[in-house]
Amino acid sequence: MTCAVPRLVVAAPSSGSGKTTVATGLMAAFAARGLAVSPHKVGPDYIDPGYHALATGRAGRNLDAYLCGTELIAPLFAHGARGCDIAVVEGVMGLYDGAAGEGELASTAQVAKLLRAPVVLVVDASAQSRSVAALVHGFVSWDPEVRVGGVILNKVGSDRHEALLREALESVGVPVLGVLRRVDQVATPSRHLGLVPVAERRGAAVGAVAAMGAQVAGGCDLEALAALARSAGALACAGWEPGAALASSPPPPLPFPTPGAVPPDPPFGPERASSSSAGRAESAGSGGTAPVVAVAGGPAFTFSYAEHAELLAAAGAEVVVFDPLRDEALPEGTRGLVVGGGFPEVYGGELSANEVLRKALRQLAMSGAPVAAECAGLLYLCRELDGRPMCGVLDAGARMSERLTLGYRDAVAVSDSVLAAPGARMRGHEFHRTVVEPGAGAAPAWGVRGARPRVEGFVERGVHASYLHTHWASAPGVARRFVERCRTS
């Protein structure tokens, strides 16, 4: 099997150069021409894909080599890009920046190489002229396996400024594919964790994406960019399929004899986590009634990977989205609950005011039904958040903090839970400005390995709650185990 969808990667020398504006604008501009555009984002970011989805009408998908492994990057890309005319991949940080201390792992450059995709370098030219040539030359020559096919100059001040930049870049031999001037209307508001998600500003976001598309269409050579995308070589891989991933997930690891402590390295296979023998779910269509799995959505819970819902459905669940800000009841027949990340701290008053739903959720959790909560979901399950009553499922308090916790994590399941057996390994990502006290329950969720090992999270009854964001495509057995627990709880 091969994937021959034309594609390009939008990268930059550093964060703040304008990658999101250019990538989202390029998606919108191609879509306005009638093309089916496949949107992708390098790294664990949840917010940018929301803008990508708005620009293209398709789910924004992440490509993270740390969370999912390098072997899944091309298959996940092919899965998302199936049936599309062109794909645009927005990079993360600077082109060569990846997981700390891991070399090129999870960098935009590594993903571009894995996808055999040309790179378009977005350069913030606002404070330079001739020096731009040295900058671009360095990025072009640093790794010969990375093909920088062109440059888009951003934040250019005037015609004279543009002429100086173009003259300087002639010596580098990299074509200028676009020049964007400073335009206030394409700016998107930010706060403590980055851009404000689309779900919180739908009307304004539509206007911002339209403005990005118009600016890119007016300042970039779309024909040249499309030709560059068509120059990408075919990928020799089949597209990832949730059903096939579930069928091929390996048997569970052996449990550790001392639960409660951070385990040593187990003999991990190619998967980073898997299910126990008790978690082998019937596949969809194998008989029996599909259990309803309620997934929190709406403005307060916007962080999710599209593959999670696809895996739950492939494992036999009926996935139903509900909004904890508006709905006063869980979906009818709910047997399991997934509460992902987002911004409950921004909506703490409204979440607390919806007392009817909080009580329903607490009752479901106390009954032993499977509940998987990540980051914002963890806060929502706590006794309180910044003094406001939350669901009270966990005897812990949460509050905002000045300190940003950010980074990839290598974790091992400490306690048997609805997601993993003890000893199952999984990679994750933390990104928050909140603190939960205590940070772990009597049965912690994960042992985080590294220079300062620690345990974190809570496993109580059917609840698995943690700060760790994970990508289930790397461990399909997680979804299978969760759905089977929904069937039997």
Buried (B, 14 or more C-beta within 10 A) or exposed (E): EEBEBBBBBBBBBEEEBBBBBBBBBBBBBBBBEEBBBBBBBBBBBBBBBBBBBBBBEBBBBBBBBBBBBBEBBBBBBBBBBEEBBBBBBBBBBBBBBBBEEEEBBBBBBBBBBBBBBBBBBBBBBBEBBEEBBEBBBEBBEEBEEBBBBBBBBBBBEEEEBBEBBBEBBEEBEBBBBBBBBEBEEBEBEEEBBBBBBBBBBEEEBEEBBBBBBBBBBBBBBBEBBBEBBBBBEEBEBBBBBBBBBBEEBBEBBEBBEEBBEBBEEBEBEEBBBBBBEEBBBBBBEEEEEBBBBBBBBBBBBBBBBBBBBBBBBBBBBBBBBBBBBEBEEBBEEBBBBBBBBBBBBBBBEBBBBBEEBBEBBBEBBBEBBBBBBBBBBBBBBBBBBBEBBBBBBBEBBBBBEEEEEEEBBBBBBBBBBBBBBBBBBBBBBBBBBBBBEEBBBEBBBBBBBEEEEBBBBBBBBBBBBBBBBBBBBBBBBBBBBBBBBBBEB
